[in-house]
Amino acid sequence: MQHDLADMRLTVSGYLEKLTRDAQLMSRSTVLGLYLSDPTPENTTHAEKALQTLSMLRGDYDQTRYIDQNGQEKIRVDRENGQSVLHRQGLQNKSDRGYVQTGLQLGAGQVLVSELDLNVEQGVIEEPHRPTLRAVAPVFLDGSRRGLMVLNIAADELLASLRVNLPAGSDLVMLNATGGWITGGGALDWQFMLDPSARLSAQDPALWASIEGQHSGSFERLGECYHYEWFQTTGDGVQAPKWLLAQRRANEPCAAAAAEATQIAAKRIAITLLIALPLAVL
């Protein structure tokens, strides 16, 4: 189980490293700087093509955007039906979004990883649901803040990658730092965006307080055992949220899981001894 949690941690780290690195590189790109200093049609086209090229190369970036210091989208590329589509019409003002407000407070070289949530368009949660994770890097020109580079990654692929290596009979569980169910909560998944009472922290405050107090461990809920670990990426200038990553054994209480783990450990010791003893005799 610790091995499974370690695999989850490496998977999330890899996704975030790629996302934050790309956001930082694009925020400092020469073509974006030329566009900001002299927004001629030619320079504008070059900046648009740079964002479109990144979108085509990555493939899993739902949106690649430059947003100005007023929260207004200026360049936006969406990934639609396998194509990277540049939008010049229908650009939105995102100044009310938390990732924009926080991003505009960042210093040069910093990058923000947003909360993992559902994509919102025109103030409404998009249907079908699109789990989204964003990297936000401030854009500066000659020491003056000019806006943000914002990359949206399709987080459903991240969740699928986390599930793929879990053993049979196990479910992926992920919650945010306030106890909101991202996955593994059944009908409660994503409900924290609409109803604060849908959070585990609101449903069982005592249990949540115990979980918050330990970096890793196990707990039992509704007769099933959860093995968990808190994850928060670290990096130079990176600001990121904290998530609870967990593996749940279906219909198995913690006592049964502990007994199974003991049996597995005993088998491993026995196998080691069977190999080691003849070698020692030789």
C-alpha positions as CSV (number, residue, x, y, z in Angstrom):
1,M,0.0,0.0,0.0
2,Q,2.9,2.4,0.7
3,H,4.2,1.5,-2.7
4,D,0.9,2.4,-4.3
5,L,0.9,5.8,-2.5
6,A,4.5,6.4,-3.6
7,D,3.5,5.7,-7.3
8,M,0.6,8.2,-6.9
9,R,3.0,10.8,-5.5
10,L,5.4,10.4,-8.4
11,T,2.6,10.6,-11.0
12,V,1.3,13.9,-9.6
13,S,4.8,15.3,-9.3
14,G,5.5,14.6,-12.9
15,Y,2.3,16.3,-14.1
16,L,2.9,19.4,-12.0
17,E,6.6,19.6,-13.0
18,K,5.7,19.7,-16.7
19,L,2.8,22.2,-16.2
20,T,4.8,24.7,-14.1
21,R,7.9,24.5,-16.3
22,D,5.8,25.3,-19.4
23,A,4.0,28.2,-17.8
24,Q,7.3,29.7,-16.6
25,L,8.9,29.3,-20.0
26,M,6.0,30.8,-21.9
27,S,5.7,33.7,-19.6
28,R,9.3,34.7,-20.5
29,S,9.1,34.0,-24.2
30,T,10.6,36.4,-26.6
31,V,7.6,36.5,-28.9
32,L,5.3,37.3,-26.1
33,G,7.6,40.1,-25.0
34,L,7.6,41.6,-28.5
35,Y,3.8,41.4,-28.7
36,L,3.5,43.3,-25.4
37,S,6.0,45.9,-26.3
38,D,4.7,46.5,-29.8
39,P,1.3,44.8,-30.5
40,T,1.4,45.0,-34.3
41,P,-0.6,42.5,-36.3
42,E,2.6,40.7,-37.1
43,N,3.8,40.5,-33.5
44,T,0.3,39.5,-32.4
45,T,0.2,36.6,-34.9
46,H,3.6,35.4,-33.7
47,A,2.5,35.3,-30.1
48,E,-0.7,33.5,-31.0
49,K,1.2,30.9,-33.0
50,A,3.6,30.4,-30.0
51,L,0.7,29.5,-27.7
52,Q,-1.0,27.4,-30.4
53,T,2.3,25.5,-31.0
54,L,2.6,24.6,-27.3
55,S,-1.0,23.4,-27.3
56,M,-0.4,21.2,-30.3
57,L,2.9,19.8,-28.8
58,R,1.4,18.9,-25.4
59,G,-2.1,17.7,-26.5
60,D,-3.5,17.5,-23.0
61,Y,-3.7,21.3,-22.4
62,D,-7.3,22.2,-22.6
63,Q,-6.6,25.9,-22.7
64,T,-3.4,28.0,-23.3
65,R,-4.0,31.6,-22.5
66,Y,-2.4,35.0,-22.0
67,I,-4.5,37.1,-19.7
68,D,-3.8,40.8,-19.1
69,Q,-3.4,42.6,-15.8
70,N,-7.1,43.4,-15.8
71,G,-8.1,39.7,-16.0
72,Q,-9.1,39.9,-19.7
73,E,-8.2,37.1,-22.0
74,K,-6.1,38.4,-24.8
75,I,-4.8,35.2,-26.5
76,R,-6.7,32.0,-26.0
77,V,-6.1,28.6,-27.6
78,D,-8.6,25.7,-26.8
79,R,-8.0,22.0,-27.5
80,E,-11.1,20.9,-29.4
81,N,-11.6,17.5,-31.0
82,G,-7.9,16.9,-31.2
83,Q,-7.1,20.3,-32.7
84,S,-5.6,23.5,-31.2
85,V,-8.1,26.2,-32.0
86,L,-7.2,29.9,-31.7
87,H,-10.2,32.1,-30.5
88,R,-10.3,35.8,-31.3
89,Q,-14.0,36.2,-30.5
90,G,-15.8,35.5,-27.2
91,L,-12.7,36.2,-25.0
92,Q,-13.8,36.5,-21.4
93,N,-12.8,38.6,-18.4
94,K,-11.6,36.2,-15.6
95,S,-10.8,38.9,-13.0
96,D,-13.3,37.3,-10.5
97,R,-11.5,33.9,-10.6
98,G,-9.3,33.0,-7.6
99,Y,-6.4,31.8,-9.7
100,V,-6.3,35.2,-11.5
101,Q,-6.5,37.2,-8.4
102,T,-3.8,35.2,-6.7
103,G,-1.7,35.0,-9.8
104,L,-1.6,38.8,-10.1
105,Q,0.1,39.0,-6.7
106,L,3.0,36.7,-7.7
107,G,6.5,38.0,-8.1
108,A,8.7,37.4,-11.2
109,G,9.8,33.8,-11.5
110,Q,7.0,32.4,-9.3
111,V,4.2,30.1,-10.5
112,L,0.9,29.2,-9.0
113,V,-0.7,25.7,-9.2
114,S,-4.5,26.2,-8.8
115,E,-6.9,24.0,-6.9
116,L,-8.1,21.0,-8.8
117,D,-11.7,21.8,-9.8
118,L,-14.2,21.8,-12.7
119,N,-13.9,24.2,-15.6
120,V,-16.2,27.2,-15.5
121,E,-17.3,29.0,-18.6
122,Q,-19.4,32.2,-18.5
123,G,-19.8,31.7,-14.7
124,V,-21.4,28.2,-15.1
125,I,-19.7,24.8,-14.4
126,E,-19.2,23.3,-17.8
127,E,-21.1,20.1,-18.8
128,P,-19.9,17.4,-19.2
129,H,-17.6,18.0,-16.3
130,R,-14.0,18.9,-17.1
131,P,-11.7,18.4,-14.2
132,T,-9.0,21.1,-14.6
133,L,-5.7,22.0,-13.1
134,R,-4.0,25.3,-13.9
135,A,-0.5,26.7,-13.8
136,V,-0.4,30.5,-13.6
137,A,2.9,32.4,-14.2
138,P,3.1,36.2,-14.0
139,V,4.3,38.1,-17.1
140,F,6.6,41.0,-16.7
141,L,8.0,43.4,-19.3
142,D,10.9,45.7,-18.3
143,G,10.0,45.2,-14.6
144,S,6.3,46.0,-15.1
145,R,3.6,43.5,-14.5
146,R,1.7,42.8,-17.7
147,G,-0.6,39.9,-16.9
148,L,-0.5,36.1,-16.7
149,M,0.3,33.0,-18.6
150,V,-2.3,30.4,-17.8
151,L,-2.2,26.8,-18.8
152,N,-5.1,24.5,-18.2
153,I,-4.4,20.8,-18.1
154,A,-7.1,18.1,-18.5
155,A,-7.0,16.6,-15.0
156,D,-9.2,13.6,-15.9
157,E,-6.1,12.1,-17.6
158,L,-4.1,12.7,-14.4
159,L,-6.9,10.9,-12.4
160,A,-6.9,8.0,-14.9
161,S,-3.1,7.7,-14.6
162,L,-3.4,7.5,-10.8
163,R,-5.9,4.7,-11.1
164,V,-4.1,2.5,-13.6
165,N,-1.5,1.0,-11.2
166,L,-3.8,0.4,-8.3
167,P,-4.3,-3.3,-7.4
168,A,-7.6,-5.1,-8.1
169,G,-10.2,-4.3,-5.5
170,S,-8.8,-0.9,-4.7
171,D,-10.3,2.5,-5.5
172,L,-8.6,5.9,-6.0
173,V,-9.6,8.6,-3.5
174,M,-8.5,12.2,-3.7
175,L,-9.7,15.1,-1.6
176,N,-8.7,18.8,-1.4
177,A,-7.3,20.5,1.8
178,T,-10.8,21.5,2.9
179,G,-12.2,18.0,2.7
180,G,-13.9,18.3,-0.7
181,W,-14.2,15.1,-2.7
182,I,-12.4,15.1,-6.0
183,T,-12.8,11.4,-6.7
184,G,-13.7,8.4,-4.6
185,G,-16.8,9.9,-3.0
186,G,-19.4,8.7,-5.4
187,A,-22.2,11.2,-5.6
188,L,-20.2,13.6,-3.5
189,D,-17.5,14.0,-6.1
190,W,-17.1,17.8,-7.0
191,Q,-20.2,18.7,-4.9
192,F,-17.9,20.9,-2.7
193,M,-18.1,23.5,-5.6
194,L,-21.8,23.8,-5.0
195,D,-22.5,22.8,-1.4
196,P,-19.9,23.2,1.5
197,S,-21.8,20.6,3.5
198,A,-20.8,17.9,1.0
199,R,-17.2,18.0,2.3
200,L,-15.9,15.2,4.5
201,S,-14.7,17.9,6.9
202,A,-18.4,18.9,7.4
203,Q,-19.8,15.4,7.5
204,D,-17.4,14.1,10.0
205,P,-15.4,16.9,11.7
206,A,-13.7,14.6,14.3
207,L,-12.5,12.2,11.6
208,W,-11.2,15.0,9.5
209,A,-9.3,16.6,12.4
210,S,-7.6,13.3,12.9
211,I,-6.7,13.0,9.2
212,E,-5.4,16.6,9.1
213,G,-3.1,15.9,12.1
214,Q,-1.1,13.1,10.4
215,H,1.0,13.3,7.2
216,S,0.0,9.7,6.4
217,G,-1.9,6.8,7.9
218,S,-5.2,5.0,7.7
219,F,-8.8,5.5,8.7
220,E,-12.0,3.7,8.4
221,R,-15.2,5.1,7.0
222,L,-18.5,3.2,6.3
223,G,-16.7,-0.1,6.9
224,E,-13.9,0.5,4.4
225,C,-10.3,1.2,5.0
226,Y,-8.5,4.2,3.5
227,H,-4.7,4.4,3.4
228,Y,-3.7,7.9,2.8
229,E,-0.9,10.4,2.4
230,W,-0.9,14.2,2.2
231,F,0.8,15.6,-1.0
232,Q,2.0,19.0,-1.8
233,T,4.5,19.7,-4.5
234,T,7.5,21.8,-3.8
235,G,9.8,23.7,-6.1
236,D,11.6,27.0,-6.5
237,G,8.9,29.7,-6.5
238,V,6.0,27.2,-6.8
239,Q,2.9,27.8,-4.8
240,A,0.6,24.8,-4.8
241,P,-2.4,23.4,-2.9
242,K,-2.3,20.3,-0.7
243,W,-4.3,17.2,-1.6
244,L,-5.1,13.9,0.2
245,L,-4.2,10.9,-1.9
246,A,-5.7,7.6,-0.7
247,Q,-6.2,4.0,-1.7
248,R,-9.5,2.5,-0.5
249,R,-10.0,-1.3,-0.2
250,A,-13.6,-2.0,-1.3
251,N,-15.7,-3.6,1.5
252,E,-12.7,-4.2,3.6
253,P,-12.3,-2.8,7.2
254,C,-8.9,-1.7,8.5
255,A,-8.6,-4.8,10.7
256,A,-8.9,-7.1,7.7
257,A,-6.4,-5.0,5.7
258,A,-3.9,-5.1,8.5
259,A,-4.2,-8.9,8.8
260,E,-3.7,-9.2,5.0
261,A,-0.6,-7.0,5.2
262,T,0.8,-9.1,8.0
263,Q,0.3,-12.3,6.0
264,I,2.0,-10.8,3.0
265,A,4.9,-9.6,5.1
266,A,5.2,-13.1,6.7
267,K,5.2,-14.7,3.2
268,R,8.0,-12.4,2.1
269,I,10.1,-13.2,5.2
270,A,9.5,-16.9,4.6
271,I,10.6,-16.7,1.0
272,T,13.7,-14.7,2.0
273,L,14.6,-17.3,4.5
274,L,14.1,-20.2,2.1
275,I,16.6,-18.5,-0.3
276,A,19.0,-17.3,2.4
277,L,19.4,-20.4,4.5
278,P,20.7,-22.7,1.7
279,L,23.1,-19.9,0.7
280,A,24.3,-19.6,4.3
281,V,24.9,-23.4,4.4
282,L,26.9,-23.3,1.2
